[in-house]
């Protein structure tokens, strides 16, 4: 059955299609005969009990720079759609949270992926703390004394914004680093929220593994190795993707968290694992599926639509 699919995303003109998971999901939807409609978050509107957006019919092709065609914009009641893909990139801020409140009004009559109420209630760096035994030692605070004590205890730490994304604002600090106070002062100016601080995991030099789960089941993974001059493994800041397989420990992690993801309607999730430790559970706009397929792994876009179609 052909579905009407609205995609809430950053403007399609801004994406780099080679590694973009949203583009891959939409290409597969189009291949299956589903009808795609594009809109950006600023077009989401609530009036008189109706959640709507000014959408454009969208067609895609594998040709960067000429990769999309959009139709004329038209205001559409989103409850008339079969599926809404919530795919704009973070930051996970009040704008993002407001989107989840509005989309919650139409779900599950219109299937919103991922479930917007749980996207709102399980931000990646906080939801993961429900599984503290799977994580490295972690501190969430704005208290400079607590951060200093945590570094004194563990020596090397990683400090990052609680609601950041894409490796932005991630710092590796050693015991001898004299910049800790300056970093905390700067973070306090930039972010109103607490910081997240974790024990530095030396295994990150071997890679930070992104594992994709569909409806709670692991379906593929890619290892992301940081550049020699960077502490971050994110590919858009210079990390190198390489083929990988899941270890027994990683399968154990997936088995532990999978039921919680499925119960909360999180159909498409990317988790990050360094060595034996789970560091993040990404539910807002997971990436990595094109890299998995490029290295001979599963066609995750196809598995995603299999899961979505089964729920319609």
C-alpha positions as CSV (number, residue, x, y, z in Angstrom):
1,X,0.0,0.0,0.0
2,X,1.4,3.4,-1.0
3,X,1.8,5.8,2.0
4,X,1.6,9.5,2.2
5,X,4.8,10.5,4.0
6,X,5.6,14.0,5.3
7,X,9.3,14.6,6.2
8,X,10.1,17.3,8.8
9,X,13.7,18.0,8.0
10,X,16.4,20.7,7.5
11,X,15.8,22.0,4.0
12,X,16.6,19.3,1.4
13,X,18.8,21.7,-0.5
14,X,21.2,21.8,2.5
15,X,22.1,18.1,2.8
16,X,25.1,16.3,1.5
17,X,23.5,13.2,0.0
18,X,26.6,10.9,0.1
19,X,26.2,10.3,3.8
20,X,22.7,11.6,4.6
21,X,20.4,9.0,6.3
22,X,17.3,11.1,5.7
23,X,18.0,11.1,2.0
24,X,18.5,7.3,2.0
25,X,15.2,6.8,3.9
26,X,13.3,9.0,1.4
27,X,14.9,7.4,-1.6
28,X,13.7,4.0,-0.4
29,X,10.3,5.3,0.3
30,X,10.1,6.7,-3.2
31,X,11.3,3.4,-4.6
32,X,8.4,1.6,-2.8
33,X,5.9,4.0,-4.4
34,X,5.3,6.1,-1.3
35,X,4.4,9.8,-1.8
36,X,6.8,12.2,-0.2
37,X,6.1,15.7,1.2
38,X,8.9,18.0,2.4
39,X,8.7,20.7,5.0
40,X,11.0,22.5,7.4
41,X,10.3,22.8,11.2
42,X,9.5,26.5,10.9
43,X,6.4,25.7,8.8
44,X,4.8,23.6,11.5
45,X,1.6,25.3,12.6
46,X,-1.2,24.7,15.2
47,X,-4.5,26.4,14.8
48,X,-8.0,25.6,16.0
49,X,-7.0,22.1,17.0
50,X,-5.3,21.3,13.7
51,X,-1.6,20.6,13.3
52,X,-0.6,21.5,9.8
53,X,2.4,22.4,7.7
54,X,3.1,24.1,4.4
55,X,4.5,21.2,2.4
56,X,5.9,20.5,-1.0
57,X,5.7,17.3,-3.0
58,X,9.3,16.0,-3.2
59,X,11.1,13.8,-5.7
60,X,14.8,12.7,-5.3
61,X,17.7,11.5,-7.3
62,X,21.3,10.5,-6.7
63,X,22.9,13.6,-8.1
64,X,24.4,16.1,-5.5
65,X,23.2,19.6,-6.2
66,X,20.4,18.3,-8.5
67,X,19.2,15.8,-6.0
68,X,15.7,17.0,-5.5
69,X,12.6,18.5,-7.1
70,X,10.0,20.3,-5.0
71,X,6.4,21.1,-6.0
72,X,4.4,24.1,-5.2
73,X,3.9,24.7,-1.4
74,X,0.4,23.9,0.0
75,X,-1.0,23.9,3.5
76,X,-1.8,20.4,4.6
77,X,-3.4,19.0,7.8
78,X,-0.7,16.5,8.9
79,X,-3.3,14.2,10.4
80,X,-4.2,13.3,6.8
81,X,-0.7,11.9,6.3
82,X,0.1,8.2,7.0
83,X,3.6,8.9,8.3
84,X,5.6,11.9,9.5
85,X,9.3,11.4,9.7
86,X,10.8,13.6,12.4
87,X,14.2,14.1,10.9
88,X,15.5,17.6,11.5
89,X,19.0,17.7,13.0
90,X,19.4,18.9,16.6
91,X,20.2,21.0,18.6
92,X,17.7,19.6,21.0
93,X,16.4,22.9,22.2
94,X,13.0,24.4,22.9
95,X,12.2,24.7,19.2
96,X,12.8,21.0,18.9
97,X,10.8,20.2,22.0
98,X,7.9,22.4,20.7
99,X,7.8,20.3,17.5
100,X,7.4,17.1,19.6
101,X,4.5,18.7,21.5
102,X,2.7,19.6,18.3
103,X,3.3,16.3,16.5
104,X,2.2,14.4,19.6
105,X,-1.3,15.7,18.8
106,X,-1.5,13.7,15.6
107,X,0.3,10.5,16.7
108,X,-0.5,7.6,16.5
109,X,-3.3,8.2,14.0
110,X,-0.5,9.5,11.9
111,X,2.5,7.5,12.7
112,X,5.3,9.9,13.8
113,X,8.7,8.3,13.7
114,X,10.2,8.3,16.2
115,X,7.3,8.7,18.7
116,X,7.5,12.4,19.5
117,X,6.6,12.2,23.2
118,X,9.4,9.8,23.9
119,X,11.8,11.7,21.7
120,X,11.1,14.6,24.0
121,X,11.4,12.5,27.2
122,X,14.6,10.6,26.3
123,X,17.3,13.0,25.1
124,X,20.4,11.0,24.1
125,X,22.8,11.9,26.9
126,X,20.1,11.6,29.6
127,X,18.1,8.6,28.6
128,X,21.3,6.5,28.4
129,X,21.7,7.1,32.2
130,X,18.9,4.6,32.7
131,X,21.6,2.0,32.0
132,X,24.4,3.2,34.2
133,X,26.0,-0.2,34.5
134,X,26.6,-0.1,30.7
135,X,28.2,3.3,30.7
136,X,31.6,4.8,31.7
137,X,31.6,6.9,34.9
138,X,29.4,9.9,34.2
139,X,28.7,13.3,35.8
140,X,25.9,15.7,34.9
141,X,26.4,19.1,36.6
142,X,27.2,22.8,36.4
143,X,29.0,22.8,39.7
144,X,32.7,23.5,39.0
145,X,33.8,21.9,42.3
146,X,32.0,18.6,41.2
147,X,33.8,18.7,37.8
148,X,37.2,19.3,39.4
149,X,36.6,16.5,41.9
150,X,35.6,14.2,39.0
151,X,38.7,14.9,37.1
152,X,40.9,14.5,40.2
153,X,39.3,11.0,40.6
154,X,39.6,9.8,37.0
155,X,42.5,11.8,35.6
156,X,41.4,12.2,32.0
157,X,37.9,13.3,31.2
158,X,35.7,14.3,28.3
159,X,33.4,17.3,28.8
160,X,30.6,18.2,26.4
161,X,27.3,20.1,26.2
162,X,24.4,18.1,27.5
163,X,22.2,18.8,24.5
164,X,25.0,19.2,21.9
165,X,25.3,17.1,18.7
166,X,27.8,16.2,16.0
167,X,30.8,16.4,18.2
168,X,30.5,20.2,18.7
169,X,31.9,21.4,22.0
170,X,33.5,18.1,23.0
171,X,36.8,18.5,24.9
172,X,39.3,16.0,26.1
173,X,41.0,17.2,29.3
174,X,44.0,15.5,31.0
175,X,44.9,15.7,34.7
176,X,47.6,18.2,33.9
177,X,45.4,20.5,31.7
178,X,45.3,24.0,33.1
179,X,42.2,25.0,31.0
180,X,39.5,23.3,33.0
181,X,38.3,26.4,34.8
182,X,38.3,28.4,31.6
183,X,36.4,25.7,29.8
184,X,33.7,25.6,32.5
185,X,33.5,29.4,32.5
186,X,33.0,29.3,28.7
187,X,30.5,26.5,28.8
188,X,28.5,28.5,31.5
189,X,28.3,31.5,29.1
190,X,27.3,29.3,26.1
191,X,24.9,26.9,27.7
192,X,22.2,27.4,30.4
193,X,22.0,23.6,31.0
194,X,24.4,21.4,33.0
195,X,27.4,19.8,31.3
196,X,28.1,16.1,30.9
197,X,31.5,14.8,31.9
198,X,32.7,11.3,31.4
199,X,35.8,9.3,32.2
200,X,38.0,9.4,29.1
201,X,38.0,6.0,27.3
202,X,41.3,5.3,25.6
203,X,39.6,2.8,23.4
204,X,38.2,5.7,21.4
205,X,41.4,5.8,19.5
206,X,40.4,2.4,18.0
207,X,37.0,3.9,17.1
208,X,33.6,5.0,18.3
209,X,31.1,2.4,17.0
210,X,27.7,3.6,15.7
211,X,25.2,0.7,15.9
212,X,21.8,1.1,14.3
213,X,18.7,-0.5,15.8
214,X,15.4,-0.9,14.0
215,X,12.4,-1.5,16.3
216,X,14.8,-2.5,19.1
217,X,16.9,-4.9,17.1
218,X,20.5,-4.3,15.9
219,X,20.7,-4.3,12.1
220,X,24.1,-2.8,11.3
221,X,27.2,-0.9,12.5
222,X,30.0,1.2,11.4
223,X,33.2,2.1,13.3
224,X,34.3,5.7,13.3
225,X,38.0,6.3,13.9
226,X,39.1,9.8,15.0
227,X,41.7,11.7,13.1
228,X,45.2,11.7,14.7
229,X,44.8,15.4,15.7
230,X,41.3,15.2,17.1
231,X,39.5,13.6,20.1
232,X,36.2,13.3,18.2
233,X,35.3,10.5,15.8
234,X,32.3,12.1,14.1
235,X,32.7,11.8,10.4
236,X,31.9,15.4,9.5
237,X,34.8,16.5,11.7
238,X,37.4,14.2,10.1
239,X,36.5,10.8,11.6
240,X,37.2,7.8,9.3
241,X,34.5,5.2,8.7
242,X,35.5,1.5,8.6
243,X,33.7,-1.8,8.4
244,X,33.0,-3.6,11.6
245,X,31.1,-6.5,13.3
246,X,29.3,-6.5,16.6
247,X,31.1,-8.0,19.5
248,X,29.5,-10.2,22.2
249,X,29.5,-7.2,24.6
250,X,27.8,-4.9,22.0
251,X,25.1,-7.6,21.4
252,X,24.6,-7.7,25.2
253,X,24.1,-3.9,25.2
254,X,21.6,-4.1,22.4
255,X,19.7,-6.8,24.1
256,X,19.5,-4.7,27.3
257,X,18.2,-1.5,25.7
258,X,16.2,-2.9,22.8
259,X,13.0,-3.6,24.7
260,X,13.0,-0.1,26.2
261,X,13.3,1.4,22.7
262,X,10.6,-0.7,21.2
263,X,8.2,0.0,24.1
264,X,8.7,3.7,23.6
265,X,8.1,3.7,19.8
266,X,11.7,4.4,18.9
267,X,11.8,2.7,15.5
268,X,15.1,4.1,14.3
269,X,17.9,4.5,16.8
270,X,21.6,4.9,16.7
271,X,23.7,4.0,19.7
272,X,27.4,4.9,20.3
273,X,29.7,2.4,21.9
274,X,33.4,2.9,22.8
275,X,35.2,-0.3,23.9
276,X,32.8,-2.0,26.2
277,X,30.8,1.1,27.1
278,X,27.6,2.6,25.9
279,X,28.0,6.4,25.7
280,X,24.8,7.7,23.9
281,X,21.4,6.6,22.6
282,X,20.5,8.8,19.6
283,X,16.8,9.0,18.9
284,X,16.4,12.5,17.4
285,X,18.0,12.1,14.0
286,X,20.3,9.1,13.9
287,X,22.8,8.8,11.0
288,X,25.1,6.2,9.6
289,X,23.0,4.0,7.4
290,X,24.6,4.9,4.1
291,X,28.0,4.1,5.5
292,X,26.8,0.7,6.7
293,X,25.5,-0.2,3.3
294,X,28.7,1.2,1.6
295,X,30.8,-1.2,3.5
296,X,28.7,-4.2,2.6
297,X,26.3,-4.2,5.5
298,X,22.5,-4.3,5.6
299,X,20.2,-2.1,3.6
300,X,18.9,-0.3,6.7
301,X,16.6,2.0,4.8
302,X,14.7,-1.0,3.5
303,X,14.5,-2.6,7.0
304,X,13.2,0.7,8.3
305,X,10.4,0.8,5.8
306,X,9.6,-2.8,6.4
307,X,9.1,-1.9,10.1
308,X,7.0,1.2,9.4
309,X,4.8,-0.5,6.8
310,X,4.1,-3.3,9.3
311,X,2.7,-0.6,11.7
312,X,0.3,1.0,9.1
